[in-house]
Amino acid sequence: MEGTCTEGCGIAFNISKSGGPLTILHTFSSSEGIPVQNLIQATDGSFYDTALSGGLSNQGTLFKMDSATGAVTVLFNFCNVQSCQRTGPSGVLQATNGLLYGTTFGVANGAVFTFGFPPFVKLSPAFGPIGTTINIYGSDLSGTTGVTFNGVPATFTIVSSGEIAASVPAGAAGSSVVTVATPSATLAGDVKFLVTQ
């Protein structure tokens, strides 16, 4: 199906915060899927999205785009039978359990689909001075045994199974990796925490 788009299959591009220049990262083909919906950057640094049509069965795709090179890899081809999770995939979102979630409408009742990544935690806010209390959101946090900013232990309070409040510790500086130790895993923040003055 390569090259079957009569008016273009779409592009992925980036642009600097100052407004230019615009750089084309990838020009899509119908074999990768069209039209592309909303790219999201997952915790592995790559971009993910779905396309409503195109792909092997012309029923849409789930794909990955490398953030540095723009190279696209089709991860899944949707089709109109149960084994392909139906047709017309939505865009995807990433939950703190690591999974990408999306829906399809297809024939009959549609489906919910997932694509896997390791769990992580979200920080709010993602910047602040020493002593700032931040909220850390994730899954199964009720057994948390430690929170660190670049290896520096922080005081924390378990608010619920999905939330922790932590204080930015003295000794944390610059751009800090935040980790949360639980009985089942050590979870990293989806972004680095910026320690401000």
C-alpha positions in Angstrom: 0.0 0.0 0.0 3.1 2.3 0.0 2.5 5.5 -1.9 -1.3 5.1 -2.4 -2.2 8.4 -0.7 -3.6 10.8 -3.3 -3.3 13.9 -1.2 -0.4 12.9 1.2 -0.5 10.6 4.2 0.6 13.2 6.7 3.9 14.2 8.4 5.3 14.3 11.8 7.4 17.5 12.6 9.0 19.4 15.4 9.4 23.1 15.9 11.5 25.0 18.4 9.9 26.9 21.3 10.9 30.2 19.6 8.8 29.3 16.6 11.2 27.9 14.1 12.6 26.3 12.1 10.1 23.5 11.4 11.8 20.2 10.8 10.0 17.2 9.2 10.7 14.0 11.2 8.7 11.6 9.1 6.5 11.4 6.0 3.9 8.7 6.5 2.8 6.0 4.0 -0.5 4.3 3.9 1.2 1.1 5.0 2.0 2.8 8.3 -1.5 4.2 8.7 -3.6 7.3 7.9 -4.7 9.7 9.2 -2.3 9.9 12.2 -4.0 11.1 15.3 -2.2 12.7 18.4 1.4 11.6 19.1 2.3 11.0 22.8 5.8 10.6 24.1 5.9 7.5 26.4 8.4 6.9 29.2 10.8 5.2 26.9 11.3 8.5 25.0 9.7 7.4 21.8 6.4 8.7 20.3 3.3 6.5 19.9 0.0 6.9 18.1 -2.6 5.2 16.1 -4.0 5.8 12.6 -7.7 5.3 11.8 -7.1 3.5 8.5 -4.2 2.1 6.4 -2.0 -0.7 7.4 -2.2 -4.4 6.2 -6.0 -4.5 6.4 -6.7 -0.8 5.8 -8.3 -0.7 9.3 -5.7 1.3 11.2 -2.4 0.7 13.0 -0.6 1.3 16.3 2.9 2.6 15.7 6.1 3.8 17.4 8.2 6.7 16.1 11.8 7.2 17.2 12.2 10.7 18.7 15.7 11.2 17.3 15.4 9.8 13.8 11.7 9.9 13.1 11.8 6.2 12.0 8.4 4.5 12.3 7.7 0.9 13.3 4.2 -0.5 13.0 3.5 -2.5 16.2 0.0 -3.7 15.4 -2.4 -3.8 12.4 -6.1 -3.6 13.3 -8.7 -5.5 11.3 -12.4 -6.3 11.5 -12.2 -9.6 13.3 -11.8 -10.4 17.0 -8.2 -11.4 16.8 -7.2 -7.9 15.5 -9.2 -6.0 18.2 -11.7 -4.5 15.6 -11.2 -1.3 13.7 -11.0 2.5 14.1 -8.6 2.8 17.0 -8.6 5.9 19.2 -5.5 7.8 20.1 -3.6 6.4 23.1 -2.8 7.6 26.6 -0.2 6.2 29.0 -1.3 5.4 32.6 1.1 5.2 35.5 1.0 1.4 35.4 3.1 1.9 32.3 0.4 0.7 29.8 -0.8 2.6 26.7 -4.6 2.5 26.5 -6.9 3.0 23.6 -10.3 1.9 22.2 -11.7 0.7 18.9 -15.3 0.9 17.6 -15.2 -1.7 14.8 -18.0 -4.2 14.3 -20.3 -5.1 17.2 -19.2 -3.3 20.5 -15.6 -2.4 19.9 -12.8 -3.1 22.4 -10.3 -1.6 24.8 -6.6 -2.4 24.0 -3.3 -2.0 25.9 0.3 -1.9 24.9 2.9 -2.6 27.7 5.6 -0.6 29.4 6.9 -0.7 33.0 5.1 1.2 35.7 6.2 4.8 36.5 5.2 7.7 38.7 4.0 11.2 37.7 5.3 14.4 39.5 3.2 17.5 40.2 4.7 20.0 40.1 7.9 18.9 38.3 10.0 21.8 39.7 10.5 23.8 42.8 13.1 24.8 45.5 14.3 22.6 48.4 11.5 22.0 50.9 8.7 22.1 48.3 6.0 19.5 48.8 5.3 17.7 45.5 2.6 15.1 44.8 3.7 11.8 43.3 1.0 9.8 41.5 1.2 6.1 40.6 -0.3 2.6 41.0 0.0 0.5 44.2 2.0 3.1 46.2 0.5 2.2 49.6 3.6 0.0 50.6 6.2 2.7 49.6 9.4 2.4 51.7 11.4 5.3 50.2 11.5 8.3 47.9 14.7 9.8 46.6 15.8 12.8 44.5 19.0 11.8 42.7 19.7 9.3 45.5 19.0 11.7 48.3 16.3 10.4 50.6 13.2 12.5 51.0 10.5 12.6 53.7 7.2 11.5 52.4 3.6 10.7 53.4 1.4 8.1 51.8 -1.8 9.9 51.0 -3.5 6.9 49.3 -2.6 3.9 47.2 -2.3 6.2 44.2 -0.6 9.3 45.8 2.4 10.3 47.9 3.3 13.7 49.2 7.1 14.2 49.3 9.4 17.1 50.3 12.3 18.1 48.1 15.3 17.2 50.3 18.4 19.4 51.0 21.2 18.0 48.8 19.0 17.6 45.8 20.2 19.9 43.0 19.7 20.6 39.4 17.7 18.1 37.4 16.9 15.2 39.7 15.7 11.7 39.0 12.9 10.9 41.4 12.4 7.3 42.4 9.8 5.6 44.6 10.7 2.2 46.2 7.7 -0.1 46.7 7.7 -3.8 47.7 7.3 -4.9 44.1 9.4 -2.4 42.1 11.4 0.8 42.2 9.5 3.3 40.1 11.1 6.3 38.3 9.4 9.6 37.6 8.2 10.2 34.0 10.2 13.4 33.9 13.2 14.7 35.9 12.4 17.1 38.8 14.1 20.5 38.4 15.4 22.0 41.7 15.0 25.8 41.5 16.5 28.5 43.7 
